[in-house]
Amino acid sequence: ARRRQKSIIMAAVKTLRGLLQELRAASPNGCIKNSLASRYILGQYKKFQTTDQQLCKARDEALSLGQTYLTYLSSVRKYNELYKEFHGRGERTVRETADMVGFKLPHDPK
């Protein structure tokens, strides 16, 4: 039971760090100190802190919800990066297409 307790705490810390990192990446100036979202997340984490003797189903649910939000935020960020890189800008040249997918064109010895 103690080992499970420790792994839950470590997972919660990892999730919290990931959430704050994703919020920082989504912030226009990179500062989340006064962000409502970061204050809310930190408040929720403090709310569901328990001592070693207490078992809290709500804490497990909060951890699961935090992991879900983390997955969502990182997926949106990755989607936007991919969209920006590969979004169609009209017709591409053969060289641009080859570079985009990692191919090299044969050298033309003219």
C-alpha positions in Angstrom: 0.0 0.0 0.0 2.9 2.3 0.8 4.5 1.7 -2.6 1.2 2.4 -4.4 0.9 5.6 -2.3 4.4 6.7 -3.4 3.8 6.0 -7.0 0.5 8.0 -7.0 2.4 10.9 -5.5 5.1 10.7 -8.1 2.6 10.5 -10.9 0.8 13.5 -9.5 4.0 15.5 -9.4 4.9 14.5 -13.0 1.5 15.4 -14.2 1.5 18.7 -12.5 4.9 19.6 -14.0 3.7 18.5 -17.4 0.6 20.6 -17.1 2.5 23.7 -16.1 5.0 23.1 -18.9 2.2 22.9 -21.5 0.5 26.0 -20.1 3.9 27.8 -20.3 4.2 26.7 -24.0 0.7 27.9 -24.8 1.2 31.3 -23.1 2.1 34.1 -25.5 4.8 35.5 -23.2 5.8 32.2 -21.5 4.9 33.5 -18.1 2.1 31.6 -16.2 2.7 33.1 -12.7 -0.5 35.2 -12.7 -2.4 32.8 -15.0 -5.9 31.8 -13.9 -5.4 28.3 -15.3 -2.2 27.7 -13.4 -3.7 29.1 -10.1 -6.7 26.8 -10.6 -4.6 23.7 -11.3 -2.3 24.4 -8.3 -5.4 25.0 -6.1 -6.8 21.7 -7.2 -3.6 19.8 -6.4 -3.4 21.4 -3.0 -7.1 20.5 -2.4 -6.5 16.8 -3.0 -3.3 16.5 -1.0 -3.7 13.8 1.7 -1.6 12.4 4.4 -0.1 8.9 4.2 -2.9 7.3 6.2 -5.7 8.7 4.1 -6.9 7.1 1.0 -8.8 9.4 -1.3 -10.8 8.2 -4.3 -11.3 11.9 -5.3 -7.5 12.3 -5.5 -7.2 9.4 -7.9 -10.0 10.9 -10.0 -8.3 14.3 -9.9 -5.0 12.7 -11.0 -6.8 11.0 -13.9 -8.4 14.3 -14.9 -5.0 16.0 -14.7 -3.5 13.4 -17.0 -6.4 13.8 -19.4 -5.9 17.6 -19.6 -2.1 17.1 -20.0 -2.7 14.7 -23.0 -5.2 17.2 -24.5 -2.9 20.2 -24.1 0.2 18.4 -25.5 -1.9 17.0 -28.4 -3.2 20.4 -29.4 0.3 21.8 -29.3 1.7 19.0 -31.5 -1.3 19.3 -33.9 -0.6 23.0 -34.3 3.1 22.4 -34.9 2.3 19.8 -37.6 -0.4 21.9 -39.1 1.9 24.9 -39.4 4.7 22.8 -41.0 2.6 20.8 -43.5 -0.4 23.0 -44.2 -0.8 23.5 -47.9 0.5 26.7 -49.3 -0.5 26.1 -52.9 1.5 24.0 -55.3 4.9 22.9 -54.0 7.9 22.2 -56.2 9.3 18.7 -56.5 12.3 19.7 -54.4 10.1 21.2 -51.6 8.0 18.0 -51.5 11.2 15.8 -51.4 12.7 17.9 -48.6 9.4 17.8 -46.6 9.3 14.0 -46.6 13.1 13.5 -46.2 14.0 12.3 -49.7 17.0 13.6 -51.7 16.7 14.3 -55.4 19.3 13.0 -57.8 22.0 15.5 -58.7 21.6 17.1 -62.1 25.1 17.3 -63.6 24.5 20.2 -66.1 
